[in-house]
Amino acid sequence: MVKFQGSQDGKTYTDIFTVGETVREGWNYHTIDNANNYLQYRYYRFSGTTKESCRFGEIKFKGVETIRDNNPTYSCPVNVVIGGVEQEKYDQ
């Protein structure tokens, strides 16, 4: 079982959704289609309790910008941390 979670402080996380044994090969989706439920967290993570539970081939996020900022541009750097170790950064 894998949980996708969000946090404002990077310490206390809220469960957003859980993927259990119904996960299948190929793309698995979770859709939030109500604007009242759009997420606004600073940190996101996948968390699993068993070995290799967070093993992914590819992850894709797409959605609606929910940043509360009136500036015309906004920087949103992404850091990937696996097992407490920050991974090498690259621009795509």
Buried (B, 14 or more C-beta within 10 A) or exposed (E): EBBBBBBEEEEEBEEBEEBEEEEEEEEEEEEEEEEEEEEEBEBBBBBEEEEEBBEEEEEEEEEEEEEEEEEEEEEEEEEEEEEEEEEEEEEE
